[in-house]
Amino acid sequence: MANHTENPSLATTVAPPEATVGHKAPARTSQAHIRPACLRTSIYLGLGLLVSLLVLALGLYHRLPAIAGLGALGSLVLAAGTWQFRQQVMRPIQSLHAWANQILGGNPEARIPVPDHGPLGDLVAAINRISDRFQSLTLDMESQVRRQTRHLKHKTRSLEILYDVAASINSSRDLEDLLTRFLHTLKEVVHARAATVRLLGEDGQMRLVASLGLSEEVVAREQTLPSERCLCGKALDEGTIQSHASLRVCDRLIGTHFFDHEEIEMIAVPLQYRGRTLGVYNLFIDRHHLGQYENDMDLLISIGRHLGMAIEKAAVDEEANRLSIIEERTRIAHELHDSLAQTLASLRFQVRVLDETLHQGDESALWTELERIENSLDEAYTELRGLIDHFRTPMDRRGLIPAIEKLVERFRNECDIQIFFQQQWRQTNLPEDQAIQVLRIVQEALNNVRKHSQAHTVRVLMHHTDDGRYGVLIEDDGVGIPEHHESEALGEHVGLSIMEERARRLGGELHIESEPGEGTRIQLVFTPKETESATPPLLSEVQVPFPDRVKSKWG
């Protein structure tokens, strides 16, 4: 009966893990099984002891020593068995129950007292070994969780720093503003006392381009330093992070103290871009803050690469801006040379002729030369106004077609030449740089028509082909370009060379046809950059199907 009672109780107390983790119901189930088992065992032992006592009383009552002795012996045996059962079975089971409650309550250090004797000693010892293993696994798991948590916090912090640095770089207007924002951001996120950025010059000197947190005296002495004499030069040569626990060497180099005390360490991080080292940035950090950044070397290198890329981009943008200014100045020079300069040169020549006429005393010739000078002055003024419109009038916000329509309307109002405009383009939303080139070509062509063609009619036609090529035709029924003046006209006098240059900027071609007395035909053909092929076909290979030449009978 006892054996039958022990097994279910043990089986219930040591429940499967999935039935016990995070719940107290298994403890209550175990207690519900153990208490009835203990009660049944106590009842059985109590009944046996009661029977022994009755036998003892019966023997004493009938004065039967044998029966009385047998009853007393039975009572002693039952009492001893009861005590032994409680000590070796019931108490270990109760200890097992208490252990289970403590484990489920979150105490991995709980253990079961091992009985000195009894059948459950080995079982209790095995359970305690399981507890030891469980506690070891729990501690190891907690250690891994803490380690992973620290790793995630470190990664999150690194990403936040990189985001702040990238944001400061992207929101900068120029190199000076970029470096200032960068130093402010980096100084805050790494808790640095000061920070500097140095760029390597072609002469091997490191030039201080930005600083934060240093005194004016230190900044003045730090403007240029030879790269081979300091820690920054070592970072440049090796392309690795360098640190110095003391600033005494740096103090000696500049002849003054960076800070009032020596509890600051300097870190030099190279600025790299595509394998080239552009300079270094320095962080001056308090030593009690330095420990948390010992594992951030990769982060600091990554920040250096970000800044190196931004510095290189700023340099490229500055060079591109410089070249753009030079190109625009060249355009202006070409325009002045091909228009106003020619008229002024002609005026200079006419003034010389006027001076000679004055000395000759020929009044009729004098008035003729004065009229020529007056006409030349009017032409110079007109050309000057045209240049002002050319360079200051912005592209119509509505696009290229409205801008050309406005140009045609002004041409119609300023001269007596009849003008026709026909637009058949499928695409009118060209990029502004392309649209400006097309507009200037049409403008220059109409100026030439007004000044030189003596035409009665001019036509502007915008057409396209099925293969995506676009064309502009400007033709007139004027006198054309005389053969003995053609090379001069193509070069400087009528500005056709400028038109050809603009056509090349479009990636297209400008074809000019002119015969004396048959007018002039200027044809621009190009492919918009969005649909431009790798090798554009020549004008002779692909022609825009313009109508036939306008004959002089237009007039």
C-alpha positions in Angstrom: 0.0 0.0 0.0 2.9 2.4 0.9 4.7 1.8 -2.4 1.5 2.4 -4.3 1.1 5.7 -2.5 4.7 7.0 -3.1 4.9 6.7 -6.9 2.0 8.8 -7.9 3.0 11.5 -5.5 6.6 11.7 -6.9 5.4 11.5 -10.5 3.1 14.4 -9.9 5.6 16.6 -8.0 8.3 16.3 -10.7 6.0 17.5 -13.5 7.2 18.0 -17.1 8.7 21.4 -17.8 6.1 22.5 -20.2 3.4 21.9 -17.6 5.1 24.0 -14.9 7.0 26.9 -16.4 5.3 30.2 -15.5 2.3 28.7 -13.7 1.4 27.7 -10.1 -1.3 25.2 -11.1 1.1 22.3 -11.1 2.1 23.1 -7.5 -1.5 23.0 -6.5 -2.0 19.7 -8.4 1.0 18.2 -6.7 -0.3 19.3 -3.3 -3.7 17.9 -4.0 -2.2 14.5 -4.7 0.3 14.4 -1.8 -2.1 15.3 0.9 -4.7 12.5 0.2 -1.8 10.0 -0.1 -0.5 11.1 3.3 -4.0 11.0 4.8 -4.6 7.5 3.5 -1.3 6.2 4.9 -2.0 7.8 8.3 -5.4 6.2 8.4 -4.0 2.8 7.6 -1.3 3.1 10.2 -3.8 4.5 12.7 -6.1 1.6 12.2 -3.2 -0.8 12.6 -2.2 0.9 15.9 -5.8 0.9 17.1 -6.1 -2.9 16.4 -2.9 -3.5 18.3 -4.1 -1.4 21.3 -7.4 -3.3 21.3 -5.5 -6.6 21.3 -3.4 -5.3 24.2 -6.4 -4.2 26.1 -8.2 -7.5 25.5 -5.2 -9.5 26.8 -4.9 -7.4 29.9 -8.6 -7.6 30.5 -8.7 -11.4 30.3 -5.4 -11.8 32.0 -3.8 -13.3 29.0 -0.1 -12.4 29.1 0.6 -13.8 25.7 -2.1 -11.9 24.0 -1.2 -8.7 25.9 2.5 -9.1 25.0 1.6 -9.6 21.3 -0.6 -6.5 21.3 2.2 -4.4 23.0 4.7 -5.7 20.5 2.4 -4.9 17.6 1.9 -1.4 18.9 5.6 -0.8 19.2 6.3 -2.1 15.7 3.5 0.0 14.2 4.7 3.1 16.1 8.3 2.5 14.9 7.1 1.9 11.3 5.1 5.0 11.4 8.0 7.1 12.6 10.4 5.5 10.0 7.9 6.1 7.2 7.4 9.7 8.1 11.2 10.3 8.3 12.3 8.4 5.1 9.3 8.9 2.9 6.8 11.6 3.9 9.4 14.3 4.8 11.4 13.9 1.6 8.2 14.1 -0.4 7.2 17.3 1.5 10.7 18.7 0.8 10.3 17.8 -2.8 7.0 19.7 -2.8 8.6 22.7 -1.2 11.5 22.6 -3.7 9.1 22.5 -6.6 7.2 25.6 -5.3 10.5 27.5 -4.9 11.7 26.6 -8.4 8.3 27.7 -9.9 8.6 30.8 -7.9 11.8 31.8 -9.6 14.4 30.7 -7.2 16.9 28.5 -9.1 19.1 28.1 -5.9 16.5 25.9 -4.1 17.7 22.5 -3.1 16.2 19.4 -1.4 17.8 18.2 1.9 19.2 14.7 1.2 18.0 12.2 3.8 20.7 10.1 5.5 18.7 6.9 5.0 15.8 5.7 3.0 14.8 4.7 -0.5 14.6 8.4 -1.8 18.1 9.5 -1.0 19.5 8.7 -4.5 16.5 10.3 -6.1 16.8 13.5 -4.1 20.5 13.7 -4.9 19.7 13.3 -8.7 17.1 16.0 -8.4 19.6 18.3 -6.8 22.1 17.7 -9.6 19.3 18.7 -12.1 18.8 21.9 -10.0 22.5 22.7 -10.3 22.4 22.2 -14.1 19.2 24.3 -14.3 20.8 27.1 -12.3 23.9 27.1 -14.5 21.8 27.3 -17.6 19.7 30.1 -16.2 22.8 32.1 -15.3 24.3 31.5 -18.7 21.1 32.5 -20.4 20.9 35.7 -18.3 24.5 36.5 -19.2 23.9 36.0 -22.9 20.8 38.2 -22.7 22.7 40.9 -21.0 25.5 40.6 -23.6 23.1 40.8 -26.5 21.3 43.7 -25.0 24.6 45.6 -24.7 25.4 44.7 -28.3 22.1 46.0 -29.5 22.4 49.2 -27.5 25.9 49.7 -29.0 24.6 49.1 -32.5 21.7 51.4 -32.0 23.9 54.1 -30.7 26.3 53.7 -33.6 23.5 54.0 -36.1 22.2 57.1 -34.3 25.6 58.7 -34.5 26.0 57.8 -38.2 22.5 59.2 -38.9 23.3 62.5 -37.1 26.6 62.8 -38.9 25.0 62.1 -42.3 22.1 64.5 -41.6 24.6 67.3 -40.7 26.5 66.6 -43.9 23.4 66.5 -46.2 22.0 69.7 -44.7 25.2 71.7 -45.3 25.4 74.6 -47.8 29.2 74.6 -48.4 32.4 73.1 -47.0 32.7 75.5 -44.1 29.1 75.0 -43.0 29.5 71.2 -43.5 32.6 71.0 -41.2 31.0 73.2 -38.6 27.8 71.1 -38.5 29.9 67.9 -38.4 32.0 69.1 -35.5 29.0 70.2 -33.5 27.2 66.9 -34.1 30.3 64.8 -33.3 31.2 66.7 -30.2 27.7 66.2 -28.8 27.4 62.5 -29.5 30.8 61.5 -28.2 30.9 64.0 -25.3 34.2 65.4 -26.6 35.8 68.5 -25.1 37.0 69.8 -28.5 37.3 68.6 -32.1 39.2 69.7 -35.2 39.4 68.9 -38.8 42.7 69.1 -40.8 43.1 68.6 -44.6 46.4 67.6 -46.2 47.7 70.2 -48.7 49.8 69.6 -51.8 52.8 70.9 -49.9 52.6 68.2 -47.3 51.3 70.6 -44.6 48.1 69.9 -42.7 45.9 72.9 -42.7 43.3 73.4 -39.9 40.0 74.0 -41.7 37.6 73.8 -38.8 37.7 73.6 -35.0 35.4 73.6 -32.0 36.1 73.9 -28.3 39.7 75.3 -28.6 41.0 78.7 -27.5 41.7 81.4 -30.0 45.4 81.2 -29.2 45.6 77.4 -29.8 43.6 77.8 -33.1 46.0 80.5 -34.3 49.1 78.3 -33.6 47.4 75.2 -35.1 46.8 76.7 -38.6 49.5 74.7 -40.3 51.5 71.7 -39.1 54.0 69.5 -40.9 52.4 66.0 -41.3 55.6 64.1 -40.3 56.0 65.7 -36.9 52.8 64.7 -35.1 50.3 62.0 -34.3 48.0 63.2 -37.1 50.7 62.5 -39.6 51.0 58.9 -38.4 47.2 58.5 -38.8 47.6 59.9 -42.4 50.5 57.6 -43.3 49.0 54.4 -41.8 45.3 55.1 -42.5 44.4 53.9 -39.0 43.1 55.5 -35.8 45.9 56.8 -33.5 45.5 57.9 -29.9 47.8 59.7 -27.4 47.3 59.5 -23.7 49.1 62.8 -23.2 49.0 66.1 -25.0 52.5 67.1 -23.9 54.0 66.4 -27.4 51.3 68.5 -29.0 51.8 71.3 -26.4 55.5 71.4 -27.3 54.8 71.6 -31.0 52.5 74.7 -30.8 54.3 76.3 -27.8 51.3 76.4 -25.5 48.8 74.2 -23.6 45.7 72.9 -25.3 43.9 72.7 -22.0 44.4 73.6 -18.4 44.9 70.0 -17.2 46.2 66.8 -18.7 43.2 64.5 -18.1 42.3 64.6 -21.8 43.3 62.1 -24.5 43.5 62.9 -28.2 42.3 60.6 -31.0 43.3 61.1 -34.6 41.0 59.5 -37.2 41.9 59.6 -41.0 39.5 61.0 -43.5 39.5 58.6 -46.4 37.8 58.5 -49.8 38.4 55.7 -52.3 41.7 54.7 -50.8 43.0 58.2 -50.6 43.6 59.9 -47.2 42.4 63.6 -47.4 43.2 64.6 -43.8 42.3 63.7 -40.2 39.8 64.8 -37.6 40.8 65.0 -34.0 38.7 64.3 -30.9 39.8 65.6 -27.4 38.0 63.4 -24.9 38.1 63.2 -21.1 39.7 60.0 -20.0 36.8 59.0 -17.9 34.6 59.1 -21.0 37.2 57.4 -23.2 36.5 53.8 -22.0 33.1 53.7 -23.6 34.5 54.4 -27.1 37.3 51.8 -27.1 35.0 49.5 -29.0 33.9 52.2 -31.4 37.0 52.2 -33.7 35.0 50.9 -36.7 32.4 53.6 -36.1 35.0 56.4 -36.0 36.6 55.0 -39.2 33.1 55.0 -40.8 32.5 58.6 -39.7 35.9 59.5 -41.2 34.9 57.9 -44.6 31.5 59.7 -44.5 33.3 63.0 -44.0 36.0 62.3 -46.5 33.3 61.6 -49.1 31.5 64.8 -48.2 34.8 66.8 -48.5 35.6 65.3 -51.8 32.1 66.0 -53.1 32.3 69.6 -51.9 35.7 69.9 -53.7 34.2 68.4 -56.9 31.1 70.7 -56.7 33.4 73.8 -56.2 35.5 72.8 -59.2 32.4 72.2 -61.3 31.0 75.6 -60.2 34.4 77.2 -61.2 34.3 75.5 -64.6 30.7 76.6 -65.0 31.6 80.2 -64.3 34.5 80.0 -66.8 32.3 78.5 -69.4 29.6 81.2 -68.9 32.3 83.9 -69.1 33.5 82.3 -72.3 30.0 82.4 -73.7 29.6 86.0 -72.8 33.0 86.8 -74.4 31.9 85.0 -77.6 28.6 86.9 -77.6 30.3 90.3 -77.1 33.0 89.5 -79.7 30.6 88.3 -82.3 28.1 91.2 -81.9 28.9 94.4 -80.0 32.7 94.2 -80.5 32.3 94.1 -84.3 30.1 97.1 -84.3 32.5 99.1 -82.0 35.4 98.2 -84.3 33.4 99.4 -87.2 32.6 102.7 -85.4 36.4 103.2 -84.6 37.1 102.8 -88.3 34.3 105.2 -89.2 35.6 107.8 -86.8 39.0 107.7 -88.5 37.3 108.2 -91.9 35.4 111.1 -90.3 38.7 112.7 -89.1 40.1 112.4 -92.6 37.0 113.9 -94.1 37.2 116.9 -91.7 40.7 117.6 -92.9 39.6 117.5 -96.5 36.8 120.0 -96.0 34.3 118.0 -98.0 30.9 118.9 -96.3 28.9 116.4 -98.3 31.2 113.5 -97.4 31.2 114.8 -93.8 27.4 114.5 -93.5 27.5 111.0 -95.1 30.1 109.8 -92.6 28.1 111.3 -89.7 25.0 109.4 -90.8 27.0 106.2 -90.9 28.3 106.7 -87.4 24.8 107.5 -86.2 23.5 104.3 -87.8 26.3 102.3 -86.3 25.6 103.8 -82.8 21.9 102.7 -83.2 23.0 99.3 -84.2 25.4 99.1 -81.2 22.6 100.1 -78.9 20.3 97.5 -80.4 22.9 94.8 -80.0 23.6 95.9 -76.4 19.9 95.6 -75.6 19.8 92.3 -77.3 22.7 91.0 -75.2 20.9 92.2 -72.0 17.8 90.3 -73.0 19.9 87.3 -74.0 21.6 87.0 -70.6 19.1 88.5 -68.2 15.7 87.4 -69.5 14.9 84.1 -67.9 13.2 81.2 -69.6 9.5 81.4 -69.7 8.2 79.4 -66.7 5.5 77.8 -69.0 8.2 76.2 -71.1 10.0 76.4 -74.4 7.1 76.8 -76.8 5.5 79.8 -75.0 9.0 81.4 -74.8 9.5 81.0 -78.6 6.0 82.3 -79.2 6.9 85.4 -77.2 10.1 85.8 -79.2 8.2 85.6 -82.4 5.6 88.1 -81.3 8.4 90.6 -80.3 10.1 90.0 -83.7 6.7 90.8 -85.4 6.3 94.0 -83.5 9.9 95.3 -84.0 10.3 94.9 -87.7 8.2 94.8 -90.9 9.2 91.3 -91.8 6.3 88.9 -91.9 6.9 85.9 -89.7 5.1 82.5 -89.4 5.4 80.0 -86.5 4.4 76.4 -86.7 4.8 73.9 -83.8 4.5 70.2 -84.3 6.6 68.8 -81.4 5.2 65.9 -79.3 7.5 66.8 -76.4 7.7 70.3 -75.1 8.9 69.8 -71.5 12.6 69.7 -72.3 15.1 70.2 -69.4 15.8 73.8 -68.9 19.4 73.7 -70.0 18.3 72.1 -73.4 15.4 74.5 -73.8 17.6 77.5 -73.3 20.0 76.4 -76.0 17.1 75.9 -78.5 15.6 79.3 -77.6 19.0 81.1 -78.0 19.5 79.5 -81.4 16.1 80.7 -82.6 16.7 84.1 -81.1 20.1 84.5 -82.8 18.7 83.3 -86.1 15.9 85.9 -86.0 18.4 88.6 -85.1 20.4 87.7 -88.1 17.3 87.8 -90.3 16.4 91.2 -89.0 19.9 92.7 -89.4 21.3 91.1 -92.5 18.7 89.2 -94.6 16.6 92.0 -96.2 13.9 89.4 -96.2 10.1 89.9 -96.6 9.1 86.6 -94.9 10.6 84.3 -92.3 9.2 81.0 -91.0 10.0 79.1 -87.8 9.0 75.4 -87.9 9.4 72.9 -85.0 9.0 69.3 -86.2 9.8 65.7 -85.0 10.5 62.3 -86.5 9.2 58.9 -85.5 12.6 57.8 -84.1 12.5 60.5 -81.4 14.6 63.2 -83.1 13.5 66.8 -82.9 14.2 69.6 -85.4 13.9 73.4 -85.6 13.9 75.2 -89.0 14.4 78.9 -89.5 14.3 80.0 -93.1 13.8 83.4 -94.9 13.5 84.7 -98.4 16.2 87.3 -98.1 19.4 87.9 -100.0 21.2 85.0 -98.5 24.9 84.9 -97.6 27.2 86.0 -100.4 29.9 83.5 -101.3 32.8 85.9 -100.8 31.4 86.7 -97.3 30.3 83.2 -96.3 33.3 82.2 -94.2 33.3 85.6 -92.4 29.5 85.3 -91.7 29.9 81.8 -90.4 32.6 82.8 -88.0 31.9 86.1 -86.3 29.7 88.7 -88.0 26.3 87.0 -87.8 27.0 84.8 -84.9 26.5 81.5 -86.7 29.5 80.0 -84.9 27.8 80.6 -81.6 24.7 78.8 -82.8 26.8 75.9 -83.9 28.4 75.7 -80.5 25.0 75.7 -78.9 23.9 72.9 -81.2 27.0 70.8 -80.0 26.0 71.4 -76.4 22.6 69.9 -77.3 24.4 66.9 -78.8 22.8 67.8 -82.1 23.8 69.4 -85.4 23.2 72.7 -87.1 23.0 72.7 -90.9 23.1 76.0 -92.8 22.1 76.4 -96.4 22.3 79.7 -98.2 22.6 80.9 -101.8 22.8 84.5 -103.0 19.3 85.8 -103.7 17.7 82.6 -102.5 17.5 83.2 -98.7 19.0 81.3 -95.8 17.9 78.0 -94.3 19.1 77.1 -90.8 18.2 73.6 -89.5 18.8 72.3 -86.0 18.3 68.5 -85.4 18.9 66.9 -82.0 17.7 64.1 -79.7 16.5 65.0 -76.2 18.8 63.6 -73.6 16.2 61.3 -72.1 16.0 59.3 -75.3 19.4 60.0 -76.7 21.1 56.9 -78.1 24.7 55.9 -77.5 25.9 57.1 -81.0 23.5 59.7 -82.5 23.2 59.4 -86.3 24.6 62.2 -88.5 22.3 64.8 -90.0 23.0 63.4 -93.4 21.8 60.0 -92.3 18.5 61.1 -90.6 16.7 64.2 -91.8 13.7 65.8 -90.3 11.1 66.0 -93.1 10.7 69.8 -93.3 8.7 71.3 -96.2 10.4 72.6 -99.3 12.4 75.8 -99.2 10.5 79.1 -99.0 10.8 80.8 -102.4 11.3 84.5 -102.9 7.8 84.8 -104.3 6.7 84.9 -100.6 7.5 88.6 -100.8 
